[in-house]
Amino acid sequence: MEGQILNINPLIVWVIALSQLLTFGLTVWNLIASGSRANARTLETHGETLRGLDSRLSAVELSMREIPTRKDFHDLDKQMTELRGSIGVLMERLRPVEAISERLQEVMIEQRK
């Protein structure tokens, strides 16, 4: 049997060609996918912002529930009107007491003389 020389030159050419094609394909893939990665980062940032706004909105809604309504102000107005009437009645009832105290003062002044 005679020794044959194995020529791998065509195999090397094919390996180099495939390597170059693979490198080119990966470069194209990275260019295409880099936009989606940037979009993913942007979406994540917007998601965090929305979560923050959601918590702020919940706080505003909670505080809005505590704000007095038109009915509350109307009830308060009615109570103040009733209170004004009660104070008027009280003032009328205190006038005789005021007169008595004035007379007592006059008597005390007369007694000093």
Secondary structure per residue as TSV (DSSP state, phi and psi in degrees):
chain	resnum	aa	ss	phi	psi
A	1	M	-	360.0	131.2
A	2	E	-	-90.2	145.0
A	3	G	-	-76.8	125.7
A	4	Q	-	-102.6	145.3
A	5	I	-	-92.6	127.4
A	6	L	-	-86.7	120.4
A	7	N	-	-99.0	111.0
A	8	I	-	-103.9	9.5
A	9	N	H	-57.5	-45.5
A	10	P	H	-63.5	-32.7
A	11	L	H	-66.3	-40.7
A	12	I	H	-64.0	-41.5
A	13	V	H	-61.2	-43.6
A	14	W	H	-66.1	-39.4
A	15	V	H	-64.4	-43.0
A	16	I	H	-64.6	-42.7
A	17	A	H	-63.1	-44.9
A	18	L	H	-64.0	-38.5
A	19	S	H	-62.9	-42.8
A	20	Q	H	-65.9	-42.0
A	21	L	H	-63.6	-40.5
A	22	L	H	-63.8	-42.9
A	23	T	H	-62.3	-44.4
A	24	F	H	-62.7	-43.7
A	25	G	H	-62.7	-42.4
A	26	L	H	-65.5	-37.2
A	27	T	H	-63.8	-45.7
A	28	V	H	-62.5	-42.8
A	29	W	H	-60.2	-44.7
A	30	N	H	-63.7	-38.1
A	31	L	H	-64.8	-41.1
A	32	I	H	-71.5	-42.7
A	33	A	H	-77.2	-19.8
A	34	S	H	-65.5	-33.9
A	35	G	H	-64.6	-40.9
A	36	S	H	-69.6	-32.6
A	37	R	H	-66.4	-41.9
A	38	A	H	-64.5	-39.7
A	39	N	H	-64.3	-38.9
A	40	A	H	-62.5	-42.6
A	41	R	H	-63.7	-42.0
A	42	T	H	-63.8	-43.3
A	43	L	H	-63.3	-38.2
A	44	E	H	-64.2	-41.3
A	45	T	H	-63.1	-43.6
A	46	H	H	-64.9	-36.2
A	47	G	H	-63.0	-42.7
A	48	E	H	-63.6	-40.4
A	49	T	H	-62.8	-43.2
A	50	L	H	-64.4	-37.7
A	51	R	H	-63.6	-40.7
A	52	G	H	-64.7	-42.2
A	53	L	H	-67.2	-33.2
A	54	D	H	-64.0	-43.3
A	55	S	H	-67.1	-37.5
A	56	R	H	-65.9	-40.9
A	57	L	H	-62.8	-39.9
A	58	S	H	-61.7	-40.9
A	59	A	H	-64.8	-40.2
A	60	V	H	-66.1	-42.1
A	61	E	H	-62.3	-40.3
A	62	L	H	-63.6	-44.0
A	63	S	H	-69.5	-31.5
A	64	M	H	-66.4	-30.6
A	65	R	H	-67.3	-27.0
A	66	E	H	-86.8	-12.3
A	67	I	S	-72.4	136.6
A	68	P	-	-61.9	145.0
A	69	T	-	-95.2	177.3
A	70	R	H	-60.8	-39.1
A	71	K	H	-64.2	-40.4
A	72	D	H	-60.6	-43.1
A	73	F	H	-66.8	-36.9
A	74	H	H	-65.4	-44.1
A	75	D	H	-60.8	-41.7
A	76	L	H	-63.7	-40.9
A	77	D	H	-62.5	-43.0
A	78	K	H	-62.1	-43.3
A	79	Q	H	-64.7	-38.6
A	80	M	H	-66.8	-36.8
A	81	T	H	-63.8	-43.5
A	82	E	H	-62.2	-41.2
A	83	L	H	-64.4	-40.2
A	84	R	H	-60.8	-42.2
A	85	G	H	-64.6	-41.4
A	86	S	H	-64.3	-39.4
A	87	I	H	-66.3	-37.8
A	88	G	H	-61.1	-44.4
A	89	V	H	-63.5	-42.4
A	90	L	H	-62.7	-40.6
A	91	M	H	-62.3	-41.7
A	92	E	H	-63.9	-37.3
A	93	R	H	-73.6	-24.0
A	94	L	H	-85.2	-12.5
A	95	R	H	-61.4	-42.6
A	96	P	H	-63.6	-35.6
A	97	V	H	-64.6	-38.6
A	98	E	H	-63.9	-41.4
A	99	A	H	-65.1	-41.9
A	100	I	H	-61.5	-44.7
A	101	S	H	-65.0	-35.3
A	102	E	H	-66.3	-41.3
A	103	R	H	-65.9	-40.4
A	104	L	H	-62.8	-38.7
A	105	Q	H	-62.9	-43.2
A	106	E	H	-63.6	-39.9
A	107	V	H	-63.7	-43.5
A	108	M	H	-64.4	-38.3
A	109	I	H	-66.5	-40.7
A	110	E	H	-65.1	-36.1
A	111	Q	H	-69.4	-30.9
A	112	R	H	-67.3	-31.2
A	113	K	-	-75.8	360.0
